[in-house]
Amino acid sequence: MRTILLGIIWLCLSLSLDAMSLSRQKIKTAETVSRGEKMLKRVRRGWMWNQFFLQEEYTGTDYQYIGKLQSDQDHGNGLVKYVLSGEGAGTIFVIDENNGDLHATRRLDREEKPFYILRATVVNKRTGQKLEPETEFTIKLHDINDNEPQFIKEVYTGSVPERSDIVVSNRVIRVTATDADDSMYGNSAKLVYSISQGHPYFSVDPNTGVIRTALGPGDMDREQREHYQVVIEAKDMAGQRGGLTGTTVVNITLTDVNDNPPRFTQSIYQFRVSESSKSGTTVGRIQATDRDIGKNAEMYFTIVSGDGMDMFEISTDKDTQEGVITVSKPLDYEKKQSYTVEIQVQNNQVDPRFLSAGSKDMATVRIGVEDVDEPPLFDKASYLMEVKEDAMVGVTVGSVSAMDPDGARSMVKYSIDRRTDMDRLFNVHPGNGSVFLLKSLDREETAWHNISIIATEFNNPRQSSHVPVYIRLLDINDNAPTFATIYETFVCERTKAGQRIQTVSAVDADEPSMGHKFFFSLASEGMHRSNFTVRDNGDNTASILTRRATYSRLHQSIYLIPVVITDGDYPMQSSTGTLTVRVCTCDREGNMELCSAEALSSSPGLSTGALIAILLCAIILLMIVVLFTALKRQRKQEPLIISKEDVRDNVVSYNDEGGGEEDTQAFDIGALRHPDAAVALEETAKQRRDIIPTDTILASRDNGDVREFINQRVLENDCNPTAPPYDSLATYAYEGAGSVAESLSSLGSTSSEAEQDYHYLSDWGPRFRKLADMYGAEDSDFS
């Protein structure tokens, strides 16, 4: 039926176009006649066509007729030939060369190519001459609704906040479809959108394809349903019946909003914690649930009331969103055994649209404290004790007190940590904790003593605690004042009576609370016929004054002035200091010019210059001794055997064996009588550089020590190349160590003239086989 309708429409259009072409042709013919009168030789066109129309998607079996080409030069006598060229000529389009009928040879698709441009002409069959100029014409394809709408995506994904208002902010997504048919011809490409799946939650705009929510805020709840699948249809022909349809799927997700408050999983929580738990120890975790997700489900906990607000804290675990209760202050089972707190939970981010009185939740937490065996507890964090430095041994300095904080109230014993009292100056009574002295104390030596006392339970010795004890020694006046320094001065031979020659001061190891107060006076033994006097200045200093105007350096060159120094504390302490005054010759201004040859020193002995000179001499002598010793050790000894030919040298060397009476270094019997001197002698003895000396052996007067001493001295002399006898014993003894043959020195051989047995030479190996054959043979073998 659709094909018949399309054919009728095409026929009407063809007839109208033919009529229009005929009218245009008549106009052209009239114009040609009028022009021909002026231009007699111009050829008149006879084409009766300009444009053809062809329906796409032809389904017939015969060639599809397009139209007829007609020329005025065709008089029907069969001498005219129609020729076609251009797009598809000869393949898609063919023309009957005799009558000009134009046909399409196959089915065409407008969406593939909407029109074709061709050219036609008329020639004489006999001469081949063109009767008409080549003219271009167009074949257009009429569109039919043969393409269904196509969506840009096969599957769309969209989202919209839950509880969105229908009017405001409820747009989800826009879908778009296209139609390949001609939008300028009919309604083949005019699309209308509709929703086929997704009612009643969503709707779509039929013209724009915008999808929106269709239900109110109370119906679009993510916690009830989160994902939706919507099917959208796009229909051409403006949605009329018979149009083609395309579909797509839209997956829509409701995003979360904070419309649900957190809720505790239970109303009462109970936990237990040890009283020994330190600050920060976790007591327990409480849980709250929130139907929202993501940031909308983040929550925080607070302690709002209860008797444990100061003892506990609560924080939020960012990973699990749990409330973590921790200890904030030390717990004591003996003081309080349980606590109760009220915990509140709420969201971090609150949406004002859904804020209500129920946006927070409360729960009760009960925490029980568990008793543990605790160490003894001192009543103070530290103790300060004072005692006079002259206190007697056994005097109590102070006391400490500790008790078991547990309910059992175990007995406590006390002791001193001896690592803090290495000198064992103090001790503590194990029962009552009183601290007393074990030794006398001296404040001037140590003013403070810091010890540590240990309190231990009788029933459980592993439970113990320490406390520091600071003991301060109180000062008593037990030190006499002395001169602040060694005073030495001089007086001129010509001076004035009452002339001040020196000012002295004093020091005292004691420290009186009111400060030092010293008194100076001339000693009683120096008052008679004294040449000087002492004047107390009242400021802990004194001035030494002359009592006469003339002193003689030749008569007496040095005066010793005894000065008594007394302190002002109780009990009073005093001492006598001596001031040395030297008589010198002075110039008119009182400057010293010449004094006696005695050294200006407050103590007997040598002067500084003399001491330096003696020290330099000692250093020089020591350097000479060291140099001489080094040269003597490095002196190259003459070889024992100068020439292999002269064997008499060996005889001379062996004559010196033992050293005789001159060998006093090897065996000094005096060392046996004086063992202490032997030790000193042994330390100063020369040692070989390549031999590590053995440990020093102290000799004693019994026979065992004498034997050991002699053996030691023999061993040292055997290993000493510089000690007599000067033979090859030392060399052979050293080179033969560890050898099967041992030493070959003649000193080790027997002096007997008895016949020797040399059969053992065969046991020394192949190198001594020849020697064994020579010495091991019988005398008859050599006769």
Stockholm file with secondary structure:
# STOCKHOLM 1.0

chainA/1-783         MRTILLGIIWLCLSLSLDAMSLSRQKIKTAETVSRGEKMLKRVRRGWMWNQFFLQEEYTGTDYQYIGKLQSDQDHGNGLVKYVLSGEGAGTIFVIDENNGDLHATRRLDREEKPFYILRATVVNKRTGQKLEPETEFTIKLHDINDNEPQFIKEVYTGSVPERSDIVVSNRVIRVTATDADDSMYGNSAKLVYSISQGHPYFSVDPNTGVIRTALGPGDMDREQREHYQVVIEAKDMAGQRGGLTGTTVVNITLTDVNDNPPRFTQSIYQFRVSESSKSGTTVGRIQATDRDIGKNAEMYFTIVSGDGMDMFEISTDKDTQEGVITVSKPLDYEKKQSYTVEIQVQNNQVDPRFLSAGSKDMATVRIGVEDVDEPPLFDKASYLMEVKEDAMVGVTVGSVSAMDPDGARSMVKYSIDRRTDMDRLFNVHPGNGSVFLLKSLDREETAWHNISIIATEFNNPRQSSHVPVYIRLLDINDNAPTFATIYETFVCERTKAGQRIQTVSAVDADEPSMGHKFFFSLASEGMHRSNFTVRDNGDNTASILTRRATYSRLHQSIYLIPVVITDGDYPMQSSTGTLTVRVCTCDREGNMELCSAEALSSSPGLSTGALIAILLCAIILLMIVVLFTALKRQRKQEPLIISKEDVRDNVVSYNDEGGGEEDTQAFDIGALRHPDAAVALEETAKQRRDIIPTDTILASRDNGDVREFINQRVLENDCNPTAPPYDSLATYAYEGAGSVAESLSSLGSTSSEAEQDYHYLSDWGPRFRKLADMYGAEDSDFS
#=GR chainA/1-783 SS CHHHHHHHHHHHHHHHHHHHHHHHHHHHHHHHHHHHHHCTTCCCCCCCCSEEEEESSCCCSSCEEEEECCCTTCCSSSCEEEEEEETTBTTTEEECTTTCEEEECSCCCTTTCSEEEEEEEEEETTTCCBSSCCEEEEEEEECCSCCCCEESCSEEEEEEETTCCSSSSCEEEECCEECCSCTTSTTTTCCEEEEEESTTTEEECTTTCEEEECSCTTTCCTTTCCEEEEEEEEESGGGCTTCCEEEEEEEEEEECCSCSCCEESCSEEEEEEETTCCTTCEEEEECEECSSCGGGGCEEEEEEEETTTTTEEEEECTTTCCEEEEECSCCCTTTCCEEEEEEEEEESSCCGGGCCGGGCEEEEEEEEEECCCCCCEESSSCEEEEEETTCCTTCEEEECCEECCSTTCCCEEEEECGGGCTTCCEEECTTTCEEEESSCCCTTTCSEEEEEEEEEESSCTTCEEEEEEEEEEECCSCSCCEESSCCEEEEESBCCTTCEEEEEEEECSCCCTTCCCEEEEECGGGTTTCSEEEEECSSSEEEEEESSSBCCTTTCSEEEEEEEEEESSSSCCEEEEEEEEEEEEECTTCCEEEECSSCCCSSSSCCHHHHHHHHHHHHHHHHHHHHHHHHHHHCCCCCSCSCSSCTHHHHHHHHTTTCGGGCTTTCCTHHHHCHHHHHHHHHHSCCCTTSCCCCCCCCCSSHHHHHHHHHHHHHHHHTCTTSSCCSTHHHHHHHTTTCTTCCCCGGGSCCCCSCCCCGGGGGGCGGGHHHHHHHSSCGGGTC
#=GC SS_cons         CHHHHHHHHHHHHHHHHHHHHHHHHHHHHHHHHHHHHHCTTCCCCCCCCSEEEEESSCCCSSCEEEEECCCTTCCSSSCEEEEEEETTBTTTEEECTTTCEEEECSCCCTTTCSEEEEEEEEEETTTCCBSSCCEEEEEEEECCSCCCCEESCSEEEEEEETTCCSSSSCEEEECCEECCSCTTSTTTTCCEEEEEESTTTEEECTTTCEEEECSCTTTCCTTTCCEEEEEEEEESGGGCTTCCEEEEEEEEEEECCSCSCCEESCSEEEEEEETTCCTTCEEEEECEECSSCGGGGCEEEEEEEETTTTTEEEEECTTTCCEEEEECSCCCTTTCCEEEEEEEEEESSCCGGGCCGGGCEEEEEEEEEECCCCCCEESSSCEEEEEETTCCTTCEEEECCEECCSTTCCCEEEEECGGGCTTCCEEECTTTCEEEESSCCCTTTCSEEEEEEEEEESSCTTCEEEEEEEEEEECCSCSCCEESSCCEEEEESBCCTTCEEEEEEEECSCCCTTCCCEEEEECGGGTTTCSEEEEECSSSEEEEEESSSBCCTTTCSEEEEEEEEEESSSSCCEEEEEEEEEEEEECTTCCEEEECSSCCCSSSSCCHHHHHHHHHHHHHHHHHHHHHHHHHHHCCCCCSCSCSSCTHHHHHHHHTTTCGGGCTTTCCTHHHHCHHHHHHHHHHSCCCTTSCCCCCCCCCSSHHHHHHHHHHHHHHHHTCTTSSCCSTHHHHHHHTTTCTTCCCCGGGSCCCCSCCCCGGGGGGCGGGHHHHHHHSSCGGGTC
//
